[in-house]
Amino acid sequence: MSTAWATIIGAAVAAAASIIVSWLNSKKQIDLISYQIEELRKAQEKHNAVIERTYRLEETAAVLTEKMKVANARIGDLEKKQ
């Protein structure tokens, strides 16, 4: 009877150790995935900032191009009057 109890206790200890190791590995993987997601989020924020700045630059370039066209048209009109 004592051999049976020793076997049961040994199996219970092995099962508990297995569960603990499995939980620790899972926690480690979750921490790693969380870190990687955070790094991706930071990279995405940088990318979005570049896109926003590019959009603003394109808007400014379009406005300046239009102003140049208007200025050139005025200069052309003034040259024709002379």
Long-range contacts (C-beta under 8 A, 24 or more apart in sequence): none
